[in-house]
Amino acid sequence: MSLQARNYLETVIGLMQANSINRLSINWGSFRSKVLSATPAAQTISDTYPAITEALRLLGDGHSSFLTATGSVLFVPTRSCRGTGVGVATIPATIGYVRVTSFSGTAEQALTFADGLQATIRAADHDSIVGWIVDLRSNGGGNMWPMIAGIGPILGEGLAGYFISPTGFETSWEYKSGASWNGNSRILSVTTPYTLRKPGPKVAVLSDNGVASSGEATLIAFLQRPKTRFFGTATCGLSTANQGFTFSDGSLLNLTVAVMADRTKRKYGDQITPDDVITDPTEMVWRAIAWLRAPS
């Protein structure tokens, strides 16, 4: 193995050992030996990709990935996650409805996404609304911050969840003042924050097996929220947080570093099962509507 290839792999291994969510349970001597032996004759950085794939497999979190400088993605999934489909149902005029899809894009696109969600909420809101449906079905994740900022008027101001590291270090996330926050850092502010005509409404959240990663973070933000109920099927089970580490060649290690927790600090990290398990996509909506219409 060339010095360049070895140094590259050593950097990858070092970052994993220092930051992986599973770092306390991995035998790093054995891990390093298996990774280096996966490409013993590697000469270039691209030659190390099979070894990096082996490292991702050995991490075992099913969420970490590696974006190479050429744009290919190295990823070792541990589960198959599929949405149920949105289904077709007529939403009564007294029920507000907003669908939160997955999102990945630039900062400008993120703002457009968040502003679009708040515009949808603003357009649907009126004095006769008795509750809201937040449809997360098939939200495969991406960037959670425009999701939290966009859905904020329905979610409500304040603490929404935590990232908790293997050593117990906690970072909160929340919606306040028209923005999503990570700890004390304002991440994304909508252009014109909206406030519901009736704050603190009943909310029915729809989920399925296609809800993953940042989609699960958005769902977790509603957990333990008053007057909230969840309908559908269990989420994908990638309710963990990733952090990006950039390399000199432009590649990016997206490493799983923490577990997601709700506002009471209950940790997840796997599938989240709704209150009412319903497999039929249209039935989910009707059951949600019935609950929202029922006396509180």
Summary of the structure (lengths in Angstrom):
residues: 296
radius of gyration: 20.9
end to end distance: 67.2
largest distance: 70.2
contacts: 1001
relative contact order: 0.16
helix: 32%
strand: 24%
